[in-house]
């Protein structure tokens, strides 16, 4: 029996720059599974919404959100959840495109125990325990996640 899924009120948003590779893969997979559904997908740059980088000149990436988020369910997609600051900035940036009804978070890697803000993923590929001195690097061409 086929389950009916309604994506008419759902919007997927990939976070620039590193979340885009992951979000592209997820959205393409969903489109393959549900070829008759219209999947709305945007890309969000949060460069000017960050509160933790002030001394450097940053070159922004492109934001592509050609629709309103007003009253929609938004699923933010990023590669690694660490301190939560990127997601906080993304929440601020989203409001420029309307007020969503609900925002959920999907991440490939959840670095538990390192939050500076109370943000948790709704969907997670893998949760890892790491210390602050360690770095997590997602290497797409090799298909692996490296902890060093």
C-alpha positions in Angstrom: 0.0 0.0 0.0 1.4 3.4 -1.0 1.4 6.1 1.7 0.2 9.6 0.5 2.6 12.3 1.5 1.7 16.0 1.2 4.6 18.4 0.8 2.5 21.3 -0.2 3.1 23.1 3.1 6.8 21.9 3.5 9.8 23.8 2.4 13.4 22.4 2.5 16.2 25.0 3.1 19.9 24.1 2.8 22.3 26.3 4.7 25.2 27.8 2.8 27.9 26.8 2.3 28.5 23.3 3.8 24.9 22.2 4.2 24.2 22.5 0.5 25.9 19.3 -0.5 23.9 17.4 2.1 20.6 19.2 1.3 21.0 18.7 -2.4 21.3 14.9 -1.8 18.3 14.8 0.6 16.0 16.8 -1.7 17.0 14.8 -4.8 16.3 11.6 -2.9 12.9 12.8 -1.8 12.1 13.9 -5.4 13.0 10.4 -6.6 10.7 8.7 -4.0 7.8 11.1 -4.6 8.1 12.1 -8.3 4.6 13.5 -8.4 5.0 15.9 -5.5 6.2 19.5 -5.9 9.2 19.8 -3.5 10.1 23.4 -2.7 13.8 23.8 -2.0 15.8 26.9 -1.2 19.3 27.8 -0.1 20.0 30.3 2.7 23.2 32.2 3.4 23.5 33.4 7.0 26.8 35.3 6.7 25.4 38.7 7.8 23.2 37.2 10.6 26.1 35.6 12.5 26.9 37.0 15.9 30.3 35.3 16.5 32.4 36.6 13.6 33.1 40.3 13.6 36.7 41.0 12.8 37.0 39.4 9.3 35.6 40.4 6.0 33.3 37.7 4.8 32.1 37.0 1.2 28.5 35.9 1.3 27.1 33.0 -0.6 23.9 33.2 -2.6 20.5 33.0 -1.0 17.9 31.4 -3.3 14.4 31.4 -1.7 11.9 32.4 -4.4 8.8 31.8 -2.3 7.3 33.0 1.0 7.8 31.0 4.2 4.7 32.4 5.7 2.7 29.7 7.5 4.9 26.9 6.1 6.8 24.0 7.7 10.5 24.7 7.1 13.1 22.0 7.4 16.6 23.5 7.8 19.3 21.2 6.5 23.0 21.5 7.5 26.0 19.2 7.7 27.3 19.5 11.3 25.5 20.8 14.3 28.1 22.1 16.8 27.4 25.1 19.0 24.0 26.0 17.5 25.1 29.5 16.4 24.6 28.8 12.7 21.1 27.6 13.3 20.3 30.6 15.5 21.5 32.9 12.7 19.4 30.9 10.2 16.3 31.4 12.3 16.9 35.1 12.2 17.5 35.1 8.5 14.4 33.0 7.8 12.1 35.8 9.2 13.1 38.0 6.2 11.1 35.5 4.0 8.0 35.2 6.2 7.0 33.7 9.5 7.0 29.9 9.3 4.5 27.9 11.2 7.1 25.5 12.3 10.9 25.0 11.8 12.6 21.6 12.1 16.3 20.8 11.8 18.0 18.0 9.9 21.7 17.5 10.2 24.1 14.8 9.0 26.3 15.0 12.2 25.2 16.1 15.7 28.2 17.0 17.8 26.5 16.4 21.2 27.8 18.1 24.4 29.1 21.2 22.7 26.1 23.5 22.4 26.2 27.1 23.4 22.5 27.5 22.6 19.6 25.1 23.4 19.1 23.8 19.8 18.6 20.1 19.0 18.1 18.3 15.6 14.7 16.8 14.7 16.5 14.5 12.2 20.1 13.3 12.6 22.3 11.0 10.5 24.8 10.3 13.3 25.4 11.7 16.8 29.0 11.8 18.0 30.6 12.6 21.2 33.5 15.0 20.7 35.5 17.5 22.7 36.0 21.2 21.8 39.6 20.7 20.6 38.4 18.1 18.0 37.1 19.0 14.6 34.6 17.2 12.4 35.1 17.2 8.7 32.6 15.8 6.2 34.5 14.6 3.1 31.9 14.0 0.4 34.3 12.8 -2.3 35.5 10.0 0.0 32.0 9.4 1.5 33.2 9.7 5.0 33.1 11.8 8.2 36.5 12.4 9.8 37.0 13.3 13.4 40.4 14.8 14.3 
